[in-house]
Amino acid sequence: MNSVANPSSTQEKEVLFHPELLKKFDINGPRYTSYPSADRFHNEFSEADYLGALERVAKVDEPLSLYFHLPFCPNICYYCGCNKIITKDHGRSAKYIKYLAKEMAMVTKAMGAQKKIPITQLHWGGGTPTFLSHEEMIELMHHTHEHFELLPGGEYSIEIDPRRVTEKDIALLADLGFNRISLGVQDFNLAVQEAVHRIQTIEETQAVMDWSRKYGFKSRSVDLIYGLPKQTPATFKETVDAVLAMNPDRLSVYNYAHLPHIFKPQRRIAEADLPPAADKLDILSNTIERLGEAGYVFIGMDHFAKPDDELAIAQKEGKLHRNFQGYSTQAECDLLAFGISSIGKVDDCYSQNVRTLDEYYEALDHGHLPVLRGLRLDQDDLLRRELIGELMCQFALDTKSFAKSHQIDFQTYFKTEIEELKHLGEAGLLDWEGETILVPTKGRLLARRVAMTFDRHLRESQAKGTYSKVL
């Protein structure tokens, strides 16, 4: 597969950043952390369906991935769309850890595990995972080790709020086996921070970076958000420069999706304070240029990495993957997810847990896995999932090889899609090189739009309004 060109000069940046294309195709669409996307899950998927998937995957002797949703936050950030619980009461998190242990025990029992299950990827997300006390972190990892074996060389990551950690916290996380951290920054400008109710200094963020290096973490990633209230191209450039001075291995530059009808905290953001569309494009353009000048490679979607980072190397070698945590170097593997609202991928199924603590505790107290909804994928779903994954990760698809591996006639199977691709090809979002579909550099910011062509569920429902903007 072709690797992504590094936009390291103004000329290359202009090829990647093509404003007319972005304006034309900036529509609503899925992020494709999964296919089918989570809005296709349904309540007819039951605990019995999930148990069946666990039994099937138990027969496959391959390492798995773990995700723990830790929803507690001491304060609310107005932009946040995550499932979180605002509290300062550690009695609530202590209880939650014990129920996570119950869920782990029930899941591994359903799998008939006779020994510890090998794990190659683990992620603590939230909420604010570092809300947990040291005792709670140790207890959760203890219960994890009761059932699972974290293999050497795996990706073990945690989301960090730099406002909420000390050097002792980072030292403990290293002792517990974490080797990657993701730092939420969003924006360093004080006016922006006040508008979103998240005050965070450069100094406390730098301290976490320094501690992570001191205690041997392999990778540091920083999350930024453009499109927040009070942002301007000039102020966001200052944030980007401050972050680059910290020398992270990876950056994610997310577009703020203002959906106050879905996420109630966003109602506290005045729409009049949001930057106009032209400013958002300038912010994105300037950021791409600045990151290119600093030597970062555009991985895809909103992600950038140093050329020697594992993500950039995996993409160059055609080994990049994408899952619910974003891009990954780990081979496609089944994901066991624990805690409220968490989403797992087991065998040919997706399963999502209930969203509230009361529902979660009640299900486990009655001996049931806390399944809310899910989906069992059919053969067409599995085929399209692989195809969309290739486009999103490698920006290329060898249709001849793909057709052979799935025993289909590509031209016939995707007759409707190929006709639709002509329009995107004429616009410059894709090229055909023999029998290979290529997303050229200038179309890569819109790779989601190309992937949407192959989304059968999206075509059948036309429910584009439920998604955030592509950019």
Buried (B, 14 or more C-beta within 10 A) or exposed (E): BBBBBBBBEEEBBBBBBBEEBBEBBBBBBBBBBBBBBBEBBEEEBBBEBBBBBBBBBBEEEEBBBBBBBBBBBEEBBBBBBBBBBEBEEBEBBBEBBBBBBBBBBBBBEBBEBEEBBBBBBBBBBBBBBBBBBEEBBBBBBEBBBEBBEBEEEBBBBBBBBBBBBEEEBBEBBBEBEBBBBBBBBBBBBEEBBEBBBBEBEBEEBBBBBEBBEEBEBBBBBBBBBBBBBBBBBEBBBBBBEBBBEBEBBBBBBBBBBBEEEEBEBBEBBEEEBBBEBEBBBBBBBBBBBBBBBBEBBBBBBBBBBBEEBBBBBBBBEEBBBBBBBBBBBBEBBBBBBBBBBBBBBBBBBBBBBBBBBEBBBEBBEEEEBBBBBBBBBEEEBEBBBBBBBBBBBBBBBBBEEBBEEBEBEBEEBBEEBBEBBEEBBEBBBBEEEEBBBBBBBBBBBBBBBBBBBBBBBBEEEEBEEEBBBBB
